[in-house]
């Protein structure tokens, strides 16, 4: 796929194996997502629907839906007169978002753990098992979704719904960063994806707000470090 976003245009090739029609959207989405995460489609690259459809040998509908999902995942944005382009990210944005996440989520975790009922802890435990399964399957998106489900149950134990909504908005905004971090953890065998959630479940079971806050802070610092390293090593430098 040709990138004409800047003065130095590059050409990348998408390779897909044949798939049943019902799987085409998923396959196009995963292919584009991996190219974005691996730096083969850098920030600002245009996602031309017809060109992508020609390269993967499908109609425009699966491609259009895949790009819509990229936008929902925070990996692409729609711009006037250009259509969808790959979202540009920077280390400054990473640091700023994770600073805010630490402020909000350590508080949400502490409040949630102190207020968690046995039923809510049971929900968290179920989500933890699904998270472990996703990690075992090396499923980046599944691991992130299950982790957010677990945290949503924890944070939702406390009564301030506005706090949860703010946190969920940040999750969406930094989804691309979270993919970088989860991908790095899975490829390196780092157990951070399930160790910190395990601590959170136990903290909620004990109603230990201090431990929940500590586990959350350590988890976010760990993730931020992995993401910074990934961005330095894998993404094109300005």
C-alpha positions in Angstrom: 0.0 0.0 0.0 1.4 3.3 -1.0 2.0 6.1 1.6 1.9 9.6 0.2 1.5 11.3 3.5 4.9 13.0 3.3 7.6 14.0 0.9 9.3 10.7 1.1 6.6 8.3 -0.1 7.1 4.6 0.7 5.4 1.4 -0.5 4.4 -1.4 1.7 2.8 -4.7 0.7 0.0 -6.4 2.5 0.0 -10.2 2.5 -3.1 -12.1 3.4 -4.1 -15.7 3.1 -7.5 -16.5 1.6 -10.3 -16.3 4.2 -14.0 -17.0 4.3 -16.2 -13.9 3.6 -17.3 -13.6 7.2 -13.6 -13.4 8.3 -12.4 -10.9 5.8 -13.1 -7.8 7.9 -11.2 -9.4 10.9 -8.3 -10.3 8.7 -8.0 -6.9 7.1 -8.3 -5.3 10.5 -5.5 -7.5 12.0 -3.3 -7.0 9.0 -3.6 -3.2 9.1 -3.3 -3.1 12.9 -0.1 -5.2 12.8 1.4 -2.9 10.1 0.6 0.1 12.2 2.1 -1.4 15.4 5.2 -2.6 13.6 5.8 0.8 12.1 5.2 -0.4 8.5 2.4 2.1 8.3 3.7 5.2 10.1 1.6 8.0 11.6 0.0 10.1 8.8 -0.2 7.3 6.3 -3.4 7.4 4.3 -5.7 4.4 4.4 -7.1 4.3 0.8 -10.1 1.9 0.8 -10.0 1.0 -2.9 -6.2 0.6 -2.9 -6.3 -1.7 0.1 -9.1 -3.7 -1.3 -7.2 -4.3 -4.5 -4.1 -5.4 -2.7 -5.9 -7.9 -0.5 -8.2 -9.1 -3.2 -11.5 -8.2 -1.7 -14.4 -5.8 -2.1 -14.4 -2.4 -0.4 -16.9 -3.3 2.3 -14.6 -5.4 4.5 -11.9 -2.8 4.2 -14.3 0.0 5.0 -15.4 -1.8 8.1 -11.8 -2.7 9.1 -10.8 1.0 8.9 -13.9 2.0 11.0 -12.7 -0.5 13.6 -9.2 1.0 13.5 -10.7 4.4 14.2 -12.8 3.0 17.1 -9.6 1.4 18.5 -7.8 4.8 18.3 -5.3 3.6 15.7 -6.6 5.8 12.9 -8.4 9.1 12.5 -10.6 10.7 9.9 -9.4 14.0 8.5 -11.1 16.5 6.2 -10.3 16.0 2.5 -8.0 13.0 3.2 -10.2 10.3 4.7 -8.7 8.0 7.3 -5.0 8.2 8.2 -2.9 6.3 10.7 -2.9 8.2 14.0 0.4 9.9 14.9 1.8 9.3 18.4 4.6 10.8 20.4 6.5 10.0 23.6 5.2 13.3 25.1 1.6 12.2 24.5 2.4 8.8 26.1 3.9 10.5 29.2 1.1 13.0 29.6 -1.7 10.4 29.3 0.0 7.9 31.7 0.6 10.7 34.2 -3.2 11.4 34.2 -4.0 7.7 34.3 -1.8 7.3 37.4 -3.6 10.1 39.1 -7.1 8.8 38.3 -6.6 5.0 38.3 -4.7 4.7 41.6 -7.6 6.6 43.3 -10.2 4.5 41.5 -8.4 1.3 42.4 -8.2 2.2 46.1 -11.8 3.3 46.3 -13.0 0.3 44.3 -11.0 -2.3 46.4 -12.4 -0.8 49.6 -16.0 -1.0 48.4 -15.9 -4.3 46.4 -18.5 -6.8 47.3 -18.0 -10.6 47.1 -20.0 -10.6 43.9 -17.8 -8.0 42.3 -14.7 -9.8 43.4 -16.1 -12.9 41.7 -16.6 -11.0 38.5 -13.0 -9.8 38.7 -11.8 -13.4 39.2 -13.7 -14.5 36.2 -12.2 -11.8 34.1 -8.7 -12.7 35.4 -9.1 -16.2 34.1 -10.2 -15.0 30.7 -7.2 -12.6 30.7 -4.9 -15.5 31.5 -6.4 -17.5 28.6 -5.8 -14.5 26.2 -2.2 -14.2 27.4 -1.7 -17.9 26.8 -3.1 -17.6 23.3 -0.9 -14.5 22.7 -4.0 -12.6 21.9 -3.1 -8.9 22.3 -6.6 -7.4 21.7 -8.2 -10.1 23.9 -5.7 -9.5 26.7 -6.3 -5.8 26.7 -10.1 -6.2 26.5 -10.2 -8.7 29.4 -7.9 -6.5 31.5 -10.2 -3.5 30.9 -13.2 -5.6 31.9 -11.5 -6.6 35.2 -10.5 -2.9 35.9 -14.0 -1.8 35.0 -15.5 -4.2 37.6 -13.0 -2.9 40.2 -13.4 0.8 39.5 -17.2 0.4 39.2 -17.3 -0.9 42.8 -17.0 2.7 44.0 -20.0 5.0 43.5 -18.4 7.8 41.4 -19.5 6.9 37.8 -17.8 10.0 36.4 -14.5 8.7 37.5 -15.0 5.5 35.6 -16.1 7.4 32.5 -13.0 9.6 32.6 -10.8 6.5 32.9 -12.6 4.7 30.0 -12.0 7.8 27.8 -8.3 7.6 28.6 -8.2 3.9 27.7 -9.6 4.7 24.3 -7.3 7.6 23.8 -4.2 5.5 24.6 -5.3 2.2 23.0 -2.4 2.3 20.5 0.1 2.7 23.4 -1.6 -0.2 25.3 -1.2 -2.4 22.2 2.5 -1.5 22.0 2.9 -2.5 25.7 1.0 -5.7 25.5 2.7 -6.8 22.3 6.1 -6.2 24.0 5.1 -8.1 27.1 3.8 -11.1 25.1 6.9 -11.3 22.9 9.4 -11.0 25.8 7.5 -13.4 28.1 7.0 -10.6 30.7 4.3 -11.8 33.2 3.2 -8.2 33.9 -0.1 -8.7 31.9 -1.5 -11.0 34.5 0.6 -10.5 37.7 -0.7 -7.0 38.5 -4.4 -7.9 37.8 -3.9 -10.9 40.1 -2.7 -8.5 42.8 -5.7 -6.3 42.2 -8.2 -9.2 42.6 -6.6 -10.2 45.9 -6.5 -6.6 47.1 -10.3 -6.3 46.3 -10.9 -9.6 48.1 -9.1 -8.2 51.2 -10.6 -4.7 50.7 -7.1 -3.3 50.8 -7.2 0.0 49.1 -3.5 0.8 49.7 -2.4 -2.4 48.0 -4.8 -1.8 45.1 -3.3 1.6 44.5 0.2 0.4 44.8 -0.4 -2.5 42.3 -2.1 0.0 39.9 0.8 2.5 40.0 3.4 -0.2 39.5 1.4 -1.7 36.6 1.2 1.7 34.9 4.9 2.4 35.4 5.8 -1.0 34.1 3.6 -0.5 31.0 4.9 3.0 30.3 8.5 1.7 30.4 7.7 -1.1 28.0 6.0 1.3 25.6 8.8 3.9 25.7 11.3 1.1 24.8 9.1 -0.2 22.0 8.6 3.3 20.5 12.4 3.9 20.6 13.3 0.5 19.1 10.5 -0.2 16.6 8.9 3.0 15.3 10.3 5.4 12.7 12.1 8.3 14.4 11.3 11.9 13.4 
